[in-house]
Amino acid sequence: MIREDILKGFPALFGAKKVNAREVNVEQTIETLARELAPEIAAAMNARRKLLESPAPTREKYGWPKWEETFADPVSGKPWTFRQIVQGMIDNTLGRDSQWRWRLNDDVPIPADAHPLDNPGLELTGPWHPLDMAFNALNSPAPVNMPDWEDASPPHFRPDGQPKSEPIGIFSALQNAREILEGQWNGRAYEVEKKGKKRSYSIGRPPGKWPTRFARPPGLHLSYPYVQVDGRPVSGLIAFAVLWTLNNFDALRRAGTGVYFYIPKMQTPQEVAILEKLLSRLEAIIGVPAGTLKIKVLYEEGNAGRSLAAIAWVLRRRLLGTNVGRWDYLGSIMEMWKDDPHGVFPDPQTVGMAAPNMIAYQRYNALMMILAGMKNGELTQGAPIGGMAAVMIYQPADAYGRSRYNPLALRAIAIDKLRERLLGLVFIPEGPLPAESRPTLEEILAGRVKGRLYDSYRQSWVASPEPAYVAAGNIPLQVSVEKLQATVDAPRETSDVKGKPVPTASSGLVEAERAVLESRGLLNAQGKITPWVLTREEISTPEKIFTPELWDSIYGVPKGDITIEHIQHAFYMAANYGFQILNGNFAAAIDDYELGLRFMNDLATYRINVSWLWTLARHHAAITKDGHLKRAALTEDGVVLGKNDAAIKAGTRFTRELFDTVWNFHNEWTAQFFAEMDRRGDSGRFDRSKAAVIMELLRRQLLCPRYIQHSARVLFVIGEASAQERGPLMDAIFDLSREEIAQRVRSGGISAAALAAHDYIYDIFV
């Protein structure tokens, strides 16, 4: 069931164990749960695919659930309607006793170290392999750490060309976690050679001071080919949940914490019901009450938002909060509109978290968690969680001196987290307010306006452990609510970046920042913080919450331009990230030449850029603003797409001819980039031959008429394939129908692996 090399390489992860004084077996547990849940996973994934392929209009197939649509209660086994679920949230919030009243975490209380409101600050995500990355995470001042086996995971495949003696990264990370949590690295140094220099790493804090760990498993759509049951790869979610729980439960409990997960990519109540069954079965196996294994959920799928109330209800015994995202979320909204030529999105680089649709999304997330997390008028049972800040600080030794841009990064995270904190301020007045009245935070705190104030967004994501960067993001989240206005009004301080003043991380707002926050209703014209006023009347019935206007504000196509410059930028990001994945690197540093910053990228980078480019190519979308094609040029910031070439006028269609030009210009950039590395004597970390592979893959993927959800799965399949295997696999993925592939497999014209790859990538379960 477990591939032999994995068993031999990581024997401590498998076999018989005693967990919570119970005898358990890792392989048997995986096998039992995989068999039990496989039919439900197949049904859920087939349902995903059918919805994605449905020709129904977007507003119809992705509308709010029907009021009488039913969902199975994992606690009682009885069905509840969507109306009953929403009514139960309302009754909970307004203090009404009813048979439908429910809230989060009523059975097993939230552990102190896991509460999203009692541990304010950043949540740092990243892989725990190599070992130094785990040490850096534990040394970080971020109060929460998310060891990542999902979008920024160590590789779960062996890239073509990598020696077979190299371990599979996901299992190395699990081994690292087991050793660290068991205390095997306390007081020990880890030494490794990097760039020809010997380096030493150690954990600099005692276990009691470590960040709270929320393990981030793979999504339901990903499988682990090294773990098979009945000849089929096991869901990565099942394999990981079992391995993490059975290996680490006792060590975590001895440390005064617990088994906590951050669950990604869930889309429907049907899918989270599988998750709930998996976790409740694990709880029964190790002998703890249902609801002991606590979770947070990434609300990064637009489809999930439609039924977020029902998702929270299904998970009510263990859900601590839902977090917001950007790249994955925007990619998922593009998927919703992908078949509508009037639904093509503007440049995603311009749709930031302060865009109107993203503000609506963040407020909706807060609303759902407040309604579900209330108890006796206080927000104690759960909370919303903010999104990702992914900039990486340039080191002083950067070859082009780009550390000069670091003040931009520090200010960006400070403003990002301040905006989230202000968005989470929600005021429910005791009675009606005067017309057009927007009480300020100062008035509410002084008691001049009666009601309840909820300070809900206190945690948020970060991708870099750099102390200065984490500190800049922690401050807006950790400052007391009484000092928030003073933070906004602090004296202005600036530093110089290429002759322009940039506010420091601790500076008060400058006019441009103040104008954005005022336009989003977070400040009034006098610069005073104005919490979102939510009256009891506005949430008194289900129909008053789930309105067409709310749907439009969240799911409507945002306004903005499509430019040739951003098309080239999207191609640059997709190609660079895909190149690193083919080399086995999921947590990928990429220099964003438009912003002058370096970002930590994960699978969401590929998804958003491929989704956008695919819709542009499919609909031959029109460029909406005059611009220029860009060619590679060596600048003070390195080789970038920075030299104007042919003018592209507004109204020009993104045709195959223009696509080919963009593709060719990126090839030119790649050649010049490698030449510049050679000039500097930098051989790089990665196999350069993979550059041609990602370019061919992108050409075929972006021009393929079939859309691939979670498109990076293609990279996993092609990344492990040999040069001889790639062509037939790409044919099966991009060109052939399933019937044609099956016929060629039967005739011996193509490997059965090609059919398996096709089914995996398109979520086909037969």
N, C-alpha and C positions, 0 to 999 in steps of 0.2 A: 504493500500500500504506500509506504514512504520509499522514495527511490534510494537505492542502496548507498550511493555516495553521500546523500544527506544524512542517513542514519549513521554511517561511519564517521562523518565529519563533525556531527553534532550529537553525540550519544546522550549527553546530559539533558537535552530537550525532550527526549522521548522515553517510552517505556513506563514501567510501574512507578507510581509516586504516592506519597501520603500527603493529602491536602486537607487541612482543617480536620485532621485526625481520621480521614477517610481514605481507604485504598482506592486509587483510580489508575487508569492506564490511558496515556495520551492517545495512542493510535486507536484504541477501541472507542474512546470518546469521540474522536473525529469521525470514525467510521459510522458509529451509531447516529450521530447528529446529521452527518451528510446524507445518509439514507433517508432519514426521517424528513429532512427539509428539502431534498432535491426536487420532488414534484412541485412544491410550492414555489421554489425559486424559478423553476422552468416556466410555471404559469405566469409569474410576475414579470419575467424578462420577455416572454412572448407578448404580454400585454403592453409593455413598454414599446416594443417594436411596432405593434399594430397601431398604437396611438401615433407614433412618429410618422408612420406611413399613411395614415388616414387622409383621404382627400378632403375631409370636411374643413370648412373655414376655421381660421384660428380662434375667433371669438366663440365659435360653437364647441369645438372639441376641447378647448382649454378654458372654458367658462367656469364659474363657481359651480361646485357640486349641486345637484338638484336637492331640494330640501328633504325629500323623502328617500334619497339614496341611503342605503344602510351599510353599516360597518360592524364587523364582529368584535365584540368586547373580549379581549384576551383574559379578563378577570372572571367574568360571569359566564361567558360563552353565548350570551344573548346579543341580538343585533340592536344597535342604536341607529336612529336616523341622523343625518347631518343637522337637521333642525334641533333635535334633542341634545346633541353634543354642544352646539353653539349656545343653546338656551342654558345648558348646565354651566358654561363659562360665565355667562351673564349673571345667573343666579349666584354663583360664587362671588363675583365681584361686588354685586349690589347687596349681598347679605341676605338673600332670599332662601328660605328653606324649601327644597323641592326634591322630588325623586331623581332629578337629573343633575343636581348640583355635584360638581367634581372639581378637583384641583390636583396639582402636582405633588408628589412625594408625601402623601398622607400616611403611607404604611411604614416605610423605613425613613427616618429623618435624614436630611442632608448632612453628611459629615462636615465638621468644621473646616477642614482644609480644602473641601471641594465646593464650598458655597460661592457662587459667582459674585455676590454682593459683599461678602465678608473678606474677600481676598482680591481687592482691586489692583489693577495693573495689567501688564501685558502677558499674553500667552505666546510663548516661543515655540515654533515648530521647526523640525528638521530631523534628519536621519541620525540613528545611533550607531552607525557604521560609516566610516572608521571610528575607532574608539575615542579618538581625540574630540570628535564632534559631540559625543555623549558627555564627555567631561566639560566641554565648553558650555553645553546646555545647563548642566547642573551648577556651574559656577556663575551663571547669568543672574542678574538682579530681577529678571522677570519672575513673578510669583507662580506662574504655571508653565510647565513644559509639556510639549506634545511629541513624544518619540514617534516618528512618522514611518508608517508602512503603506502610505497611500500616495499622494501626488508628489511628495518630495522623499519618497522611499529610497532605501538602497535598492539596487536592481533585483528583480525577481526572475531574471533570465541571465544566462551567460552570453555576453556579446560575442558575435563571430570574431575569431582571432584571439580571444582571451584564453590564456592557458587553462587547461582543465584542472590544474592544481589550485586555481583560484576558487575560493568558496563562493557560493551564491549569497549575495549581500543581505537578503532579508533574514537568512538564518544566522549569519554572523551578527547582525544587529540583535536578534533575539538572544543569542548567546551572550553578547555584551550586556544586555539588560539583566539577564539572570545573574551574571557574575557581579555586576554593580549592586543590584538590590540585595544580594546575599552578603555584601560587605567585602567581597574579595579584592576590591580595588581601593579600599580605605587605607590611606597612608602609603600607597604604592604609586610609583610613577610608570607611565607608559611612554616608551621611547620609540621614535620612528624617524626615518630619514626622509626629508622633503627637500626637493630641489638641491640635492647634494649636501644638505646640512642635517646634522643630527638634532632632533628636537625632543623635548621632554614635556609631558603633560601629566597633570594630576588633578584630583578633585580637591578644591581648596576650602570646602565647607563641610561641617559635620552633617550626617544624614538628616538630622532634625531641622536643618536650615535649607535643605534642598527645595526646589520648586515642586509643587504638586504635579504628579505625572498623570496625564490623560493620554493613553496610547491611541494612536490614530490608525485604525485598521484599513485594509483595502475595501473598496466598495463592493456591493453585491454583484456587480457586473464583471468583476475580475476573478480569475481562477488561478490556482497554483498548480502548474503541470507536474510538480514534483511530488504531489500528494494526490493519489487517485483512489477512488472507490468504485467498484464495479466497472473498471475500465474508463472512467471519466474523471477529468480533473475536478478537484474539490473547490468549492467556492473559497476564495481567499479569506472572506469574512469569517467563515466557520473555522478554517484551519488556524487563522491567527487568534481568534477569540479563545479557542481551546488552549493553544500553546501559551499565550500570555497568562491566562487565568491559572492554569494548572502549574505553571512554572513559578509564578510570582505571587500568588495569593497570600501564602503564609509570610513571606518576607515583607510584603507591603503591610500586612496587618501588624507584624511585630514592630514596624516603624511608625505605627500610629496612623496609617493611611489606608487606602483600599484599592481595589481594582476599578479603575475608571476608564471609559472609552470616549473618544470623539468620533462620532459616526458620520461618514461622508456619503454623498451622492444618492440619498434616499429620495424617492419621488412621490410615493403614494402610501396611503394607509395599508394597502395590501403588502407592500414591501416592508414597512416597519413592523407589521404583525409577524413577519418571519424573524426579524431581529428580536422582537420581544419574546418569541418562543425560544429562540436560540439562547438568550440570556437567562430566561427563567428555567430552562432545562439545565443549564450550567449551574445555576444556583441550587437546584435540587440535587445535582450530582455531588456537589461539595458540601451540601447540608447547611445552607444559609437561607434566610427568608427572602422571598421574592421582592425585588426592589433594592437588594444590597449592592448589586453591580450598577453603579450610577453612570450616566452618560450625558454628554452634550451632543447636539446634532448640528451639522453644517446645513443651514438653509441656503443652499447654493444652486438649487434647481428650481426654475420658475414653475415647473409643473407641481412641485411640492407646495408652493405657496397657495395654490388653489384650495387645498385641503389641509392647511397647516393646523387648523383647530383639531381636526380628526387625528392627524399624526401625533400631536401632543397628547390627545386623549388615549390613544392606543399605548403610548409610552409613559403614562402618567405615574406609574410606580417608580420611575427612575430618571426621568428627564429633568436636567438641571437648567437647560437653556438652549436656545437656538442662535447660531451666529450668522452674520451676513457676510457676503463675499463680493467680489467684483468680476474677475475674469470668468470663472465658471458660471456665475449667475448670468452675466451678459451673454455668454455663449449659449446658455440654455434658453434665454429669451429669443435670441436669433433663431434657434432651432424651432421655436414655436411659430415663427413667421417665415420660415425658410422657403415655403412654397408660394408665397404671395409676392409678386413683383413690386407691390406697393409697401411691402414690409421690410425692405432692405435697410439695415441700420447705417447711421453715419459712422465716421471714423471712430472705432472704439477707444482710441487714445484720448478722445475728447469727451467721453462719457465717464466722468469721474464720480466719486461718491457724493459730491455736492450737486450733481445734476438733478433736476426735479424728479425724474423717475426713480433715481436711486435714493433720494430723500424719502419719497413715498414708500419705497421698499423697506428702508430702515425703520420708519415709523410703524409700518404694518407689523414688522417683526416685534417691535416693542409692545404694540397693542396686544398681540396674541399672547406674549409671555406675561404681561401684566394681568390679563383676564384669567390665565391659567395658574398664575403664581401667587395669587392673593390668598391670604388667610386672615380672617377677622379684620379686614381693612388694611393689613400690612403686606408688603411684598416680601414674603419670607420663603416661598416654596419654589422659586425659580426666577430667572431673569434673562433678558436678551443680552447678546454678546456681539461686540463690534467686529469689524473686518480687518483685512490684512494690510500691513505696511511692509513692503518687500524691498526697500532700498538697502543696499549694502555700502558701508563706508569704505571709501578708497584708502588704501594704506599709504603712508608717506613715501614708500619706495616705488609707487606706481611709475611705470616707465614714462608716462606722459604728464606726470604731475597733476593728475586729476583729483588729488585730494583737495585741491582748491575749491572743488564743488561741494565738499562735505557740509558746509553751512546750509546749503539748499536742502540736503537730506534731513538734517536735524530739524530745520524749521518745518519741513513737510510733515514729518511724523507728529510733531507737536500740534500743528493745526488740525491734522486728520483726527487725532484722538480728542482734541478739544471739541471739534464739531460733533463727534459721536457722543461725547458726554452731554453736550447741550441738547442733542436730539433725544436723549433719554430722560430728560426732565419732563415729567407729565403731571399735570395738576388736575385733580377732580374736585371741583368746588362743591360746597355743601348745598348751595342753592343757585338760582339763576344769577348771572352776572349782567351788569348793564350792557346794552347793545354796543357791539364793537369793542368791548372792554378786553384788554390783554394785560392782566396783572403781571408785574415784573417779579423776578425771583426775590428781590429785596423786599417787596411788599408782602409776598407770601411768607417769607421767613420771619418777618416782623409781626405776622399775625393780623395784618390789616385786611387780608382777604381770607375767609374761612374755607377750609377744605383740606384735602390730603395731597401732599407732594410726593411723587415717586422719582427716585434718582436711579434709573434702571440700567444704563449702559456704563458699567464699571470695569469691564474686562474687554480686551481687544487683542487682535493678533499682531505678531511681528515675526519676521523671518531671519533676522540677524541678531546674534548675541552680543554685538559690540556694546560695551558698557555705556558710552556716551549716547548712542542711538536709543538703547533701551531706556535710559534715564529720561531722555527727551519725551518719549512716549508715555512713560509711567506717570509723570507729573500731572498732566491734565486728568488722568483717571483716578489718581490717588488723593488729590487735594480735596479737602472737605468742601461740602456744598456751600458752606458759609463763606468760603474764600474764592469761589468761582468768579464772582464779579471782579474781585481784585486781580485775579489772573488775567482777565480780559483787559482790565484798565492799567495793567502794569506799565512802568515807563518803557518807552520804545528804545530798544538797543539794536544796533546793526553791526554786521561785519561786511567787509568788502569782498565781493566775488567778481573779479574781472572788471573792476571799476564801477560796479553797481552795489548799492546798499541792500543787504539781505537781512531781515530780522533774525536775531538769535533765537534759540529754542525757548528762552525764558522771557522774550520780549512781549510787551503788550501788543495788541492788534494794530496793524497799519491799515490805512484807509481801504486798500483793495480787499484785504481779508474781512474787514468789518462790513464792507458792502455786500460781499457774498453771504455772510451769515445773516445780515439784515434781510436780504432778498429771499432767504429761505425761512423767515419767520423766527429765527433764533435770537435775534436782537431787535429792539425797537429803534426808532430814528435817533434816540438819545444814547444809543449804545448799551442799553440795559438788557440783561438776559430776560427773555420772555418764554417761560415753559409752555409746552403744548397744553392747551386747555381742552379737556375731554369731559363733557358734561354727562351726567347720569342719563339724561334723555337721549343723547347720541348713541348710547350703548344699551338702550332699554329693550330692544328686540333684535332678533337675528337679521331681519330685513334692513334695519338701520345701519348695520355694520357692513354686510356684504352687498354693497351697492354696485351698479354699473360704473359709477364715478370712481369708486375705489379701484375697480378692475382696470379702468383706463389709466389711472394715475400710475399703477404699478406695471402694467403690461403693454401699454401703448408704445408705439415706435417713437423714440425720442427725436427731436429736431436736431439738425446739424448737417455738415457738409461731408461729401465723399471726395477726397483729393488724391491725386496720383502720388503725392509724396507719402501719404499715409498708407496707401496700398503697398508701396515699396517697403515702408517700415514694417508693415504686418508680415510681408514675405520674409524680410530680414529676421524678425523675431521667430517665426515658425521654423525657418531653415536652421537658424542657430540653435534653437532648443532641440529640434529633431536630431541634429548632428550629435548633440551631447547625449541624448537618450540612446542613440545607436551605439554610442561608446559606453553605455551603462551608467551614465550620470543623470540622475533625476533632479537633484537640487542644483540647478545650473546658474552660474553667474553669467550675465550677459550685459554688455554695455549698451545703454540706450542712447544712441547718438543724438536723438532729438532733444532729450531732456538733460543730457550731460551727466547722467547718473548711472550707476551700476545697480542692477536688480537681481535678487534671487528669484529664479523662475522655477515653476513646477509644471505638472501636466496641464494645468489650467492655461498656461501661456500658449501651448500648442492648440488647445481646444478653441480658445477665443479667436485666435488669428486664422486658423483653418476654417472655422465656422463662417467668419466674415468673408474671407476670400472666396470660399465656395459659393456663398450666396451672390457675391458680385459676379463671379464667372457664370453661374447658372443663368442669371437674369440679364447678363450683359448690361449691368447697371451703369447709369450715366454718372460721369464725373460732374460735380456740381459747382466747382470753383476752378478758375484758371490756375495753372501751376506748371511745373517743369518735371520731367523725368530727371532723376539724379544718377550720376555715375560716381564711381569710387574716386576718392581723392585722399592723399595723405595730408592731414591737418595737425594742429597742435594737440588734438585729442586722439590721434591715431588715424587709421584708415576708416573713413566713413563714407556713406552715400551723401556727398556734399557738393558735387559739381553739377551745375545746371547743364542739361542736354536739351532735347527737343521740348518745345512748349506744348502743353496739353490744355486745350480750351474746355471751358465748361460746356457740357452737353456731349462730350466725347464718350462713346460707349467702351466699357471694359470688354473688348472682344478678344478672340483667341490671339490675334496679331499683337494687341497691346500686352496680353498676358505673356506671350513669348518674349517680348522686349524686357518686361520686368524680370522674367526668369533669367535671361541672358545677362542683364546688368548685375544681377546678384552673383552669377558665376564670375563675372569680372571682379566684383568686390572680394569674393572668396580668394581668387588668385592673388590679388594685391595684398590682402590681409596676410596670407601665408608668406608671401615674399617679404613683407615687412617684419614678420616674426623671424624669418631667416636672417635678415639684415641685423636684427638685434641679438642673434645667437640664441633664440628661444625656440627649442624644439617642440614645446607644448606638451600637454598631458594626453592628447587624444590622437587616435588613428585618423590621419587626414583623408584616407581613402573613403571614409564614410561620408565625406562631403558630396561626392558624386551620387552616393546611394540616396541621401535625403533629397537631393534635387530631383532625381527621377521619381522617387516616391511622391513628393509634393506635386510634381507635374501630373501624375496619374490620379492622385487623390483629389486635387482641386478641380480637375476636369471630368471626374467620374460623375455620371448622372445620379448615382446612389449616394445618399448622405449617410455618414457614419457617426453615430453618437459616441461620445467619449473616444474621439478619433485617434488618440495616442495608442490605443491597443494595436493599431497597425504597426507602430514602431516596435512594439515588443515582439511581434511575430517576425518581422523582417530583421530586427536587430540580432536575433539568434540564428537566422538562416545563413547558410553558406552562399557564396557567389552563385553557385549552380542552382541553388534552391530558390533564390529570390525571384527570378523571372516567372516561373510557374505559380509561385505564391501570389505575386502581384496580379497575374492574370486572373487567378481565382477570386481575389478580393475585389478587383476593380472592373473586370471585363466580362467574366462569365456568369451566367445564371447558375443558381444552385443545381438545377436539373442537368445543365451541361457539365458541371463539375462531377456530379455523381455518375453520369454516364462515362466520363473519361476515367474515373477511378475504377469503374467496373471493367473497362476495356484495358486497363493497365497503362493508359496514356498519361496519367498524372497520379501523384502520391495521395494517399488517403489523408495525409497531413494538410493538403490544400483544402479539402472539404471541411476538416476540423477548424482550420483557420477562418474560413468563410463564415461558418456557423458561429464561432466565437465572436468575431468582430461585428456581426449583424444581429447578435442576440437571438439566434435560432436554436430552439430546443425541440428535438424530435424524439 
